[in-house]
């Protein structure tokens, strides 16, 4: 599905051939992974003026939630990658970066789910389960307007924040710490393109110095520099590696009750080695 876009990008940016080959390898690995059905038990919410609260969480609830996080993050990333690459292949950076921001958030969700389970804090896990199973952007600010609030289920709560998702990516690559802030910084860059900020519009404007200032002319055609495409492809590959690895660690881990809460064990050695080599480290991809 992405072969034509990748071929075009290799023509436009031969210096990115290795990145594109690695990107194709990660996607081929992810797209061939199976989908197993699973039973989702009923969840119980306590409703009050302070908002809904997930209660009586059992091991089957957590197991089903883990399956949701593993499969939903994978399919969302897979669905976003073709239009990102097609946009870059057609010479448009802005749409690619807007979609890449969503892709990065999804990768962050896989990692946030995994790290929260590993930490074994019951209150944090239940909060994240509620935010992901019942979270909606509609929950913020709509309740003040009765006609709009009537359209929303009482179970709606706020989803995880972008800060939490990017912090999870940073922590995932630096076990035991918060990382170096790389993905928090990268997210800010992606937001420059997603928001109507001046920096994100520069590719559509041409300027010529004239007397005391500059003569500016906007065009519907975006002028994409080579380093812009390289940046987008590099970030996409990173998000694919981290997101699919997090998703697979969730899928192959074993959820268990620990000290009144829940945690997850690592996958069997053979699966862990495959995840590290084929997704995170790309050892089998070559150059």
N, C-alpha and C positions, 0 to 999 in steps of 0.2 A: 504493500500500500504506500510505503514511503520511498520505494526504490527510485522513482522518477525524480522526486525532490532531492534525494541524496546525490543522484547522478548529476543533476543540475548544479548543486552546491559544490561538487568536486570540480566541475568545469570552472565555476566562478572563483573558487577558493581552493586551488590545489594544495596550498600549504595546510589546509585543514583536513586532508585526506585521512590521517591517522585518527583524529577525533571522530570523524564521520564513521570510520570503520568500527571503532570501539562502540560508538553510539548504536550502530546497527546490531552489533553483537549482543549488547545488553538488552535491546528491545526484542531480539529474536529469542533470547533466553526467557524473558518475561512473558512474551505472548504465547509461548508453548506450555506454560505452567497450567496445571489442571484447576478446575473449579469443583469443589465437593459441596453438595448440599448439606445443610445443617438445620437442626431444630432450634428455634428461638422460643424460649418459654415466655410467659407473660411477665411484664415488668409492673411494679407497683409504685405509684407516685402519691405522695402526700401533698395535697393542694392547700395553700394558705395565702394570706395577703402578701406574704414575703416571696411568693412564687412557688413553683413545684419543687419537690425534693424526692429523689429516687430512694426508696426504702426496701428493706427485706431482700437485699441482693444475695443471691445464692451462687454456688459454683457453676451450675448450668447457665445462669445469666451471664457470668463473666466469660465462659467458654464461647457462647454465642456472640457476645460483643467482640471478642478477639477475632472471630471469623469475619464479622462485619468489617472490622478495621483492616484485616489482611486483604480481603477481596475487593472492598470498595476503593481503597487507595490504589490498588493495582489497576483496576479498570478505568479509574479516572485519569491516571497518568497515561495509560495507553491511549485513551481517547484524545488527549490534548497534544500528544507528540506529532501526529501527522500535520495538523494545521500550523503548528509552530514551524516545522521544517518547510512546509509549502510556502508559508509567508516569507521566510528567509530566502527560499529559492526564487521567489518572484521579485525580490528586491525590496521587501518591506520589513523593516526592523520593529516598528512600533507595535503592530498587532502581535508579532512573535513575543515581544517582551511582556505584553499584557497577559497573554496566555501562559507564558513562562512563570509569571507571578503566581497564578493559580496552581500550576504544576508544582512549584516550590512549596506552597502551602500544603498540598496533598502529601508530598514527600515528608514534610514536617509532621503531619498528622500520624503517619505510620511510625515515625521515630518517637514522637511524644507518647503514643499508646504503649509502645514497647518499653520505654524508659520508666513510665509511670507504673507499669506492672512490675518491672524489675525492682523498683524501690519498695514495693509492698506496703505503701501507706494506704490504708483502707479509705480514709476520707478523700484523699486526692484521686484515687481510682474511681470512686463512686461519682465524684464531681465530674471527672472527665467522661465517664460513661453517659451521664445525663447530658452533658454538653454536646456529645457526638451523636447520641441516639435521638435526642429531642431538641438539639440546638438549631436555632434558626435566626438569621439576620432580622427577621420580622419581629423578634421578641424585643428588640431595642427601640424604645421610643414610640411604639404604636399603641400601647395600652392607654395613653392619655386621650386617644381619640376613639370614642366608644364605637362608632360605626366601623372603624377599622379593626378594633380589638375584638369585635363580635365575630370576625372572620377567622380568628386564630384559635387553635385548641389551647386549653388551659395548661397543657403540658409543655408548651414551648418555653425554652430557656436559651440563654445566650451561648453561642458556639465558642470553641477555644479562640483565644486572641492570636493575632499574627505574631506578636512578640513571643508567646509561648511556643508556637510552632517553629519559629526560627531558632529560639534557644535550644529546642530539642535537637535540631540538626547540628548545632554547634556542639552540644553535649554528646551526641552520638559519635562524632568523629574524635572526641577527646574523652574517653571513659574516665569517670571520677571527677570531671571538671565541667566548666561552662564553655570550654572551647576558647577560641581566640576572637570570637565575634564576627567571623567571616560571613556567615549567612545572615546575620542581622544587618551587616553592611550591604550585602548583596540585595537583600529585600528592599532596602531604601532606594537602591538604584533602580530596581524593577518598578517601584512605586513612582519614580520620576516619569516613567513612560505610561503607567496606568492612570495617573492623575493628570489633569490638564495643566501641568506645570510648564514653565517656559523652556527648561532644559530638554524636556521630552518632545518639544516642538521644533527644535533647531534643525532637524533633518529636512523640514519642509520649507525652510526659509533660506533665501540667498541674499547675501549682503555685499555691497561694494562701498568702500570708503569714499565719501564725497564731501569735500569742504569741511564743515564743522561736525559732520556726523557720518551716517551710513545710509545708503539707499537700500531699502529692504523690499524684497518681493517674495511672497509666499507662492508655493506651487502644490498641487495635489500629489505630485510625484515626490516620494521621499528619497533623499540623497543618503545612501547608506555607506558608511566608510567600512573598509575591510576589518578594522579592529572592532567595529560594532558587531559584525556578524561573528567574528571569532569569540567575542565575549559571550554572545547569546548561545553559541554552540557549546562552549566550554561549561557554562552554567547549566545548560540542559543536561549534559552528560553527568555532571556532578549530582544533580537532583535525581536523575534516573538511578544512578548507582546507590545513593543513600536510601531513596524511597523504596525501590524494589528490594533492597537488602532488608530494610526494616519490615516490610510486608512479609517477606519470606521467613524471617526470624519469628514473627508472630504466628505464621501459619504452621510452622514445624515445631514450635515450642509447646510445652505441656503446662497448662494452667493447673495450679494446685492451691489448696488452702494452707496458709502459713500464719500461725499465731493470731488467729481471729481475722485475718485478712486474706489476700490472694497474691500470688506471685506467678512467675513463668520460668520454666527451666530452659536451658539452651537446647537447640535441636540435636538429634543424634550426630555423632562425629562426621559421618559421611555427608549429611545434609549441610552441616555447618561449614565443612570444607568447600562444598559446591557453592554455597552462598558467598563465601569470602573470595573464592577464586574467580567465579564466573560473573559476579555482580559487583562486589565492593572493590576488589583489587584488580580485576580484569586480567589475571595472569594468563588465562587461556585464550585471550583475544589476539595477542600479538600486536604488531604495528604495521 
